[in-house]
Amino acid sequence: GYDLASKNLTIDDVLTALSDYSEKRDEMLEYILLEEYI
């Protein structure tokens, strides 16, 4: 978990968290779509 209120947070930390979230979201969307259409 990323603490967005942390003073030590860097741009890289934010980008990493966002890319991780994006990948997980995409995987979930693919899974949901497959479940719906199969």
Backbone as ProteinMPNN parsed JSONL, in Angstrom:
{"seq_chain_A": "GYDLASKNLTIDDVLTALSDYSEKRDEMLEYILLEEYI", "coords_chain_A": {"N_chain_A": [[0.821, -1.199, 0.0], [0.463, 2.173, -0.821], [1.322, 5.185, 0.762], [-0.11, 8.039, 0.26], [0.042, 10.403, 1.6], [2.498, 10.564, 2.605], [5.579, 12.205, 3.172], [7.811, 11.34, 1.957], [7.207, 10.369, -0.476], [7.838, 9.842, -3.897], [7.929, 10.949, -7.353], [8.439, 8.752, -8.937], [7.507, 6.701, -7.275], [4.793, 7.227, -7.315], [4.198, 6.876, -10.055], [4.846, 4.183, -10.349], [2.972, 2.997, -8.644], [0.627, 3.727, -9.96], [0.938, 2.434, -12.448], [0.988, -0.223, -11.645], [-1.593, -0.438, -10.592], [-3.04, 0.067, -12.893], [-2.378, -2.159, -14.494], [-3.467, -4.254, -12.96], [-6.145, -3.512, -13.013], [-6.701, -3.74, -15.75], [-6.359, -6.492, -16.064], [-8.435, -7.446, -14.488], [-10.629, -6.418, -15.881], [-10.392, -7.801, -18.308], [-10.783, -10.396, -17.393], [-13.405, -10.225, -16.41], [-14.794, -9.613, -18.766], [-14.289, -11.926, -20.286], [-15.556, -13.843, -18.7], [-18.177, -13.01, -18.991], [-18.712, -13.427, -21.692], [-18.291, -16.035, -22.26]], "CA_chain_A": [[0.0, 0.0, 0.0], [1.188, 3.433, -0.898], [0.792, 6.246, 1.622], [-0.01, 9.248, -0.553], [0.282, 11.559, 2.47], [3.887, 10.493, 3.043], [6.466, 13.257, 2.661], [8.895, 10.674, 1.239], [6.708, 9.862, -1.754], [8.474, 10.443, -5.064], [7.186, 10.794, -8.602], [8.595, 7.352, -9.358], [6.61, 5.884, -6.461], [3.436, 7.455, -7.82], [4.08, 6.24, -11.368], [4.856, 2.737, -10.141], [1.678, 2.62, -8.076], [-0.386, 3.888, -10.998], [1.1, 1.399, -13.466], [0.559, -1.475, -11.019], [-3.05, -0.395, -10.525], [-3.533, -0.025, -14.268], [-2.251, -3.542, -14.938], [-4.44, -5.073, -12.24], [-7.464, -3.152, -13.509], [-6.848, -4.335, -17.073], [-6.525, -7.937, -15.901], [-9.787, -7.665, -13.972], [-11.576, -6.149, -16.962], [-10.316, -8.919, -19.248], [-11.394, -11.549, -16.739], [-14.854, -10.003, -16.37], [-15.313, -9.724, -20.126], [-14.249, -13.327, -20.678], [-16.597, -14.545, -17.958], [-19.487, -12.634, -19.516], [-18.943, -13.868, -23.065], [-18.105, -17.488, -22.435]], "C_chain_A": [[0.857, 1.251, 0.0], [0.506, 4.479, -0.031], [0.963, 7.564, 0.889], [0.259, 10.49, 0.284], [1.736, 11.624, 2.908], [4.738, 11.574, 2.389], [7.57, 12.647, 1.794], [8.472, 10.165, -0.14], [7.382, 10.606, -2.917], [7.596, 10.241, -6.292], [7.254, 9.347, -9.079], [7.656, 6.439, -8.583], [5.18, 5.998, -6.981], [3.231, 6.732, -9.147], [4.034, 4.722, -11.25], [3.504, 2.266, -9.619], [0.594, 2.693, -9.142], [-0.278, 2.788, -12.046], [0.678, 0.042, -12.916], [-0.959, -1.542, -10.984], [-3.639, -0.597, -11.914], [-3.489, -1.461, -14.769], [-3.285, -4.427, -14.272], [-5.848, -4.798, -12.746], [-7.704, -3.805, -14.867], [-7.079, -5.839, -16.975], [-7.946, -8.248, -15.427], [-10.815, -7.451, -15.075], [-11.583, -7.295, -17.967], [-11.02, -10.143, -18.679], [-12.914, -11.426, -16.756], [-15.459, -10.17, -17.761], [-15.344, -11.174, -20.583], [-15.369, -14.108, -19.988], [-17.979, -14.246, -18.546], [-19.77, -13.27, -20.865], [-18.749, -15.354, -23.291], [-19.292, -18.227, -21.815]], "O_chain_A": [[1.842, 1.359, 0.73], [-0.713, 4.646, -0.074], [2.048, 8.145, 0.891], [0.66, 11.522, -0.254], [2.166, 12.609, 3.509], [4.623, 11.824, 1.189], [8.192, 13.345, 0.992], [9.28, 9.6, -0.877], [7.479, 11.833, -2.915], [6.644, 9.462, -6.269], [6.268, 8.788, -9.56], [7.074, 5.514, -9.15], [4.454, 5.008, -7.075], [2.221, 6.057, -9.345], [3.28, 4.057, -11.959], [2.958, 1.267, -10.088], [-0.263, 1.813, -9.216], [-1.297, 2.26, -12.49], [0.079, -0.758, -13.634], [-1.549, -2.573, -11.307], [-4.609, -1.334, -12.09], [-4.438, -1.936, -15.393], [-3.913, -5.257, -14.929], [-6.652, -5.717, -12.896], [-8.775, -4.358, -15.114], [-7.894, -6.398, -17.71], [-8.578, -9.191, -15.902], [-11.77, -8.22, -15.191], [-12.644, -7.716, -18.427], [-11.755, -10.836, -19.382], [-13.624, -12.381, -17.07], [-16.509, -10.794, -17.917], [-16.316, -11.609, -21.2], [-16.043, -14.928, -20.612], [-18.843, -15.121, -18.592], [-20.912, -13.617, -21.167], [-19.009, -15.869, -24.379], [-19.34, -19.456, -21.849]]}, "name": "protein", "num_of_chains": 1, "seq": "GYDLASKNLTIDDVLTALSDYSEKRDEMLEYILLEEYI"}
